[in-house]
Amino acid sequence: KMGFFSDVRLETETVPEGRQVVFVVTERPFVKKIELQGNKELKEEDLKDQLTLKPFAIMNLNTVNESLEKLNTFYQSKGYYNAQINHTIRSEDKQSVVVTFNITEGKKVYIKTIAFQGVKAFKEKQLKGIMETNEKDFLYWILSSGLYKKELLEKDLEKISAFYYNRGYLKAKVGDPEVKHEGEWLYITIPIEEGSQFRMGEVDIQGDLLRPKEKMLADLAIRKEKFYNREVIRQDILQISEGFSQEGFAFAEVVPKITEDPSVPKVDLVYEVRKGPKVYFERIDIVGNTKTRDKVIRREFKVSEQGLFDAYALRRSNENINRLDFFEEVNISTTPGSQEDRMNLKVEVKEKMTGSFSVGAGYSAVDQFSVMGSIAQRNLFGRGQRLSLDAYLSTNTNRYSLNFVEPWLFDIPLSAAFTLYNWIREYDEYKKDSYGASVDLGYLLWGEYTRGYVTYTYDDANVTDVASNAPASIQNSAGKNTTSSVRLTLRRDSRDVLFNTSKGSMNSVSAEYAGGPLGGTSQFTRYLASSGWYFPVFWGTTFFANGKVGLIQEHGKVPDYEKFYLGGINSIRGFKYNSIGVTDPVTGNIQGGDKMVQFNLEYIFPMIPA
């Protein structure tokens, strides 16, 4: 039973003291080495990962056979159904052996056809369309189509069952598929018993109701369905449960009762609701935050201690904590409290590195060769503050900036951002050397996405090396220009993530006033409005629709660089940076405009899957 010995004998002999028992054992050898021979298409390290037999383990024939089966299974999962694998065991000495797995891979075997038996209500093409398992086609070498995987086919059978259940066939049965192997091809046949298609009859809701029955019935999606639909019923149950959970009923039960009438055929449906007691959060515990302070996490919660249970608010809390991007993992769990109507909340987090140092280089049509560097800390001293020092150097641009953000000033949802910068840029017709600072205050106005901002900016710029043929607007900007402005912004940002956005929108309107009592040489009022919407499509791709309008009212001197230009990757692709503007009637060159309208439609797809 120990597996260490290949033979155990029991011998006895008579000695003066009595009978003596002697155990005579023959030790099994250990596995000195494992060899794979004949594998050409699959990597040796991938094959060895499948083996349960390991070097320097005691030799065990059962383990060898188990490894052999796993290799066969692995080859089949890659399409090599004709692979032949055997093993040999060679003794090196009395204590060790070498185990060799001899592999003849053969050619890949692909699915030739997928057929269905008993299907009358739908076309086979419809059923194949919901399956991930598919037949070999001309793109098999790119998409790996036509490969048979047992686990994948089992999931496809579940999808087919759901397809029938969601179209009224509540008695449908999807049988075990027959997989036939002939030469280089596999033939799959899936038996299906469709049964009758059941219409929806009467729908009712009974038990503990939060609102008048008529209103709750009006919200049920199943009432709009002509035929029985299991998925819609599931969504109704979630919708009813969600409503109760937002009122504190954490353990509300919604049970669908179905009465079948095969003679029609139809089904009557009754949702029976038992709300249970209202539940309150007794205690919220946070563990694992070795750096981040408790209050940084707690202020992201939409629920509170001694407050009512709310499933939606709990989900939003989880999303808010994840959006901080301070943690590798965020797990929220609940446990019973001291009484039946009490619940404890436990938040387990795992800190991740929030400091970064980066250096990079690149080339663009605008700045040509460039190098950049950044030192940043996104969770300064565990307070949730952000501090960064950035530098960008290129052929025609030198930019340095120091940024600090306090997202919760005075422990209220008031954000404060401070920026210092120095920016030197050589344009085609002039050079601009500027330094300045900005202070930005933002406050959550309503909902979860809409914030208001007040921003003060001071910019001191010196425009030199103006070309003799530059437009009048640029000629008039030569010399020292100071801009002192205040901007009011209303912004609604519901994007799922800030980078690689796949859904949501970003909408904003702003008005900026410069000069007058604020001082400075620049005198203008600038209005901007923008709206960008992201729509997930398929295969991880996104459709993006964006619009932007702008207007500047001049009250005196307005430097050309404060006016509107379009062109470049962030406005209109296919045009050079700032190459779209107003044509100067004298020089024929481009200068900034006082009005702007821009629309974009983009289809975004990942070059490398996330």
GIKA-V297199 format. One line per field, one symbol per residue. burial: + if it has 9 or more other ideal C-beta (glycine too) atoms within 8 Angstrom, else -. A space follows every 10 residues. Layout:
BEGIN
burial=???
END
This chain:
BEGIN
burial=----+----- ---------+ -------+++ ++-+-+--+- -+---+++-+ +-+---+-++ --++-+++-+ ++++++-+++ +++-+-+-+- -----+++++ +++-+---++ +--+++--+- ---+--++-+ +-+++-+--+ ----++++-- -++-+++-++ ++++++++++ -+-+--+-+- ----++++++ +++++-++++ +-+++-+-+- -----++--+ +++-+-++++ +++-+++-++ ++++++++++ -+-+-+---+ +---++++++ +++++--+++ ++-+-+--+- -++--+++++ +-+----+++ ++++-+++-+ ++-+-++--+ -+----+--- -++++++++- +--+-+---- ------++++ ++++-+++++ -+-+++++++ ++++--++++ ++++++-++- ---++++++- +++++-+-++ ++++-+++++ +++------+ ++++++++++ +++--++--+ +++++-++-- ++++++++++ +++-+----- ++++++++++ +++++--+-+ ++++++++++ +++++----- ++++++++++ ++---+-+++ ++++++++-- ++--+--+++ +--+----++ ++++-+-+-+ --+--+----
END
